[in-house]
């Protein structure tokens, strides 16, 4: 049975578990497992080797665990779906090749729920993240000051994850105005102080107007 692990943030680590069983449905260990991760419908893959464990993870026979690092690069990218299958391996001398294990996506399942994804940028000194009320983002559009004023921000990673704050005003400038290197990006001034200073690369969603 394939397990869906939902929509993940780029840079997360994803831990997957799966159980192998014999023809009678009894837990049994697989050997020489190699996984293949496919992106969308592309035949290109990333392979992951699994260390044999006759006793199973945490001494649970047939249970396997693997952590996948979703760090940004040429393979793991925002806006894509991924499928994990067995590339090679055996169970009771029978091949498991092609057996599907897991599916997940990276920042690709907003559906009808509108939101603009962004992250905090800066070098941690002269450029934000520098306060609980003010920080720079990687958002480059739209290219006007205060386009994000009165919008709601939901933090999706970091120590602020799950918390919601409101943007009082937004600026738009580049390196010449004390911001990050070009291209120009938006900075947010929040209506109220946040619980702590956001960290570089913390991610968020701009959800829309907070209303009156």
C-alpha positions as CSV (number, residue, x, y, z in Angstrom):
1,X,0.0,0.0,0.0
2,X,1.3,3.4,-0.9
3,X,1.3,6.1,1.8
4,X,0.8,9.8,0.8
5,X,2.9,12.2,2.9
6,X,1.2,15.3,1.8
7,X,2.6,18.6,0.7
8,X,6.0,19.4,2.2
9,X,8.2,22.5,2.4
10,X,11.3,22.7,0.3
11,X,14.3,22.1,2.7
12,X,12.3,19.8,5.0
13,X,13.3,16.3,5.8
14,X,10.7,13.6,5.1
15,X,10.7,10.4,7.1
16,X,8.9,7.4,5.5
17,X,8.0,4.1,7.0
18,X,6.8,0.9,5.2
19,X,6.1,-2.7,6.1
20,X,7.0,-5.7,4.0
21,X,5.1,-9.0,4.4
22,X,5.3,-12.4,2.9
23,X,2.6,-14.2,0.8
24,X,0.7,-15.1,4.0
25,X,0.6,-11.5,5.1
26,X,3.2,-12.0,7.9
27,X,5.9,-9.4,8.5
28,X,9.2,-10.4,6.8
29,X,12.4,-8.5,6.1
30,X,13.4,-7.3,2.6
31,X,17.0,-7.4,1.5
32,X,19.3,-5.3,-0.8
33,X,16.6,-2.6,-1.1
34,X,17.3,0.4,-3.4
35,X,14.6,3.0,-3.7
36,X,14.0,5.3,-6.7
37,X,12.3,8.7,-6.3
38,X,10.6,10.1,-9.4
39,X,9.6,13.7,-10.1
40,X,6.3,14.2,-11.8
41,X,6.2,12.0,-14.9
42,X,10.0,12.3,-15.6
43,X,12.0,9.1,-16.0
44,X,14.9,10.7,-14.2
45,X,15.3,9.5,-10.7
46,X,17.2,9.8,-7.4
47,X,18.3,6.5,-5.9
48,X,18.4,5.7,-2.2
49,X,20.1,2.6,-0.8
50,X,18.7,1.0,2.3
51,X,20.9,-0.8,4.8
52,X,19.6,-4.4,5.4
53,X,18.1,-4.9,8.9
54,X,16.9,-8.5,9.5
55,X,15.3,-7.4,12.8
56,X,13.4,-4.5,11.4
57,X,13.4,-0.9,12.6
58,X,13.1,-0.7,16.4
59,X,13.1,-4.6,16.3
60,X,9.7,-4.6,14.5
61,X,10.1,-7.3,11.9
62,X,9.6,-6.1,8.3
63,X,9.4,-2.4,9.2
64,X,11.8,-0.1,7.4
65,X,12.4,3.6,8.0
66,X,14.2,6.1,5.7
67,X,14.7,9.9,6.0
68,X,14.8,11.9,2.7
69,X,16.5,15.3,2.7
70,X,14.4,17.7,0.5
71,X,17.1,20.3,0.3
72,X,16.8,22.5,-2.8
73,X,18.8,21.4,-5.8
74,X,18.4,20.2,-9.3
75,X,16.1,17.3,-8.2
76,X,14.0,18.5,-5.2
77,X,12.2,21.7,-6.2
78,X,9.1,23.6,-5.3
79,X,6.0,23.0,-7.4
80,X,6.5,19.3,-8.1
81,X,5.0,15.9,-7.2
82,X,7.2,12.9,-6.2
83,X,6.7,9.1,-6.1
84,X,8.9,6.6,-4.2
85,X,9.2,3.0,-5.5
86,X,11.4,0.0,-5.0
87,X,14.1,0.0,-7.7
88,X,15.5,-3.3,-6.6
89,X,15.4,-5.7,-3.7
90,X,14.0,-9.0,-2.7
91,X,11.6,-10.6,-0.2
92,X,11.7,-14.4,0.3
93,X,13.8,-14.6,-2.9
94,X,11.2,-12.7,-4.9
95,X,11.8,-9.4,-6.6
96,X,10.1,-6.2,-5.2
97,X,11.0,-4.2,-8.2
98,X,8.5,-1.5,-9.0
99,X,6.6,-1.8,-5.8
100,X,5.2,1.7,-4.9
101,X,6.0,3.0,-1.3
102,X,5.2,6.7,-1.0
103,X,4.0,9.8,-2.7
104,X,4.5,13.5,-1.7
105,X,4.7,16.9,-3.2
106,X,6.8,20.0,-2.5
107,X,4.9,23.2,-2.2
108,X,2.4,22.1,-4.9
109,X,-1.0,21.5,-3.3
110,X,-2.5,24.8,-2.5
111,X,-5.5,23.9,-4.7
112,X,-8.3,26.4,-4.4
113,X,-6.8,27.9,-1.3
114,X,-5.1,31.2,-2.4
115,X,-1.8,32.1,-0.9
116,X,1.6,33.5,-2.0
117,X,4.6,31.5,-0.8
118,X,7.7,33.4,0.4
119,X,10.7,33.2,2.7
120,X,12.8,35.5,4.8
121,X,16.1,36.6,3.2
122,X,19.1,38.4,4.5
123,X,22.6,38.0,5.8
124,X,21.6,38.3,9.5
125,X,23.5,41.6,10.1
126,X,22.7,44.7,8.1
127,X,19.8,43.0,6.2
128,X,16.8,41.5,7.9
129,X,15.9,39.2,9.6
130,X,16.6,41.9,12.1
131,X,13.6,42.5,14.4
132,X,10.3,41.1,15.6
133,X,8.4,43.7,13.5
134,X,10.5,44.1,10.3
135,X,12.1,41.6,7.8
136,X,13.0,41.2,4.2
137,X,11.4,38.6,1.9
138,X,12.2,36.9,-1.4
139,X,9.0,38.3,-3.0
140,X,9.8,40.3,-6.2
141,X,6.3,40.9,-7.5
142,X,4.2,43.0,-7.7
143,X,6.9,45.8,-7.9
144,X,5.2,48.5,-5.9
145,X,5.4,49.8,-2.3
146,X,2.6,48.7,0.1
147,X,1.2,46.0,-2.2
148,X,1.1,43.6,0.8
149,X,-0.2,46.1,3.3
150,X,-3.1,44.7,5.5
151,X,-2.4,41.1,4.4
152,X,-2.2,38.1,6.7
153,X,1.0,36.1,7.1
154,X,1.0,32.4,8.2
155,X,4.4,31.1,9.1
156,X,5.0,27.6,7.6
157,X,8.5,26.8,9.0
158,X,10.9,27.9,11.7
159,X,10.2,28.7,15.3
160,X,7.2,30.8,14.3
161,X,5.6,27.9,12.4
162,X,1.8,27.9,12.7
163,X,1.5,31.5,14.0
164,X,-0.4,34.3,12.1
165,X,0.5,38.0,12.0
166,X,-0.7,41.0,10.0
167,X,1.3,43.2,7.7
168,X,1.0,46.9,8.5
169,X,3.0,48.1,5.5
170,X,5.4,46.8,2.9
171,X,8.3,48.4,1.1
172,X,10.0,47.5,-2.2
173,X,13.7,48.2,-2.8
174,X,17.0,46.6,-3.6
175,X,20.6,46.7,-2.6
176,X,20.9,50.4,-3.0
177,X,18.3,51.0,-0.3
178,X,19.8,48.7,2.3
179,X,18.0,45.6,1.1
180,X,19.3,42.3,-0.2
181,X,21.3,42.1,-3.4
182,X,19.3,42.6,-6.7
183,X,16.6,41.8,-7.7
184,X,14.6,44.1,-5.6
185,X,12.3,42.5,-3.0
186,X,9.6,43.4,-0.6
187,X,10.1,44.0,3.1
188,X,7.3,43.7,5.6
189,X,6.5,45.8,8.7
190,X,4.2,43.9,10.9
191,X,1.2,45.4,12.8
192,X,2.4,43.9,16.1
193,X,5.7,42.5,17.3
194,X,6.1,38.8,16.6
195,X,7.1,36.2,19.2
196,X,10.7,36.3,18.0
197,X,12.9,37.4,15.2
198,X,12.3,35.3,12.1
199,X,15.4,33.4,10.8
200,X,16.9,33.5,7.4
201,X,15.0,31.0,5.0
202,X,12.0,30.8,7.3
203,X,8.9,30.3,5.0
204,X,5.5,31.8,5.1
205,X,2.2,32.2,3.2
206,X,0.6,35.6,2.5
207,X,-3.1,34.6,2.7
208,X,-5.0,37.8,1.9
209,X,-6.6,40.7,3.5
210,X,-7.2,40.7,7.3
211,X,-10.3,42.9,6.8
212,X,-11.2,45.9,8.9
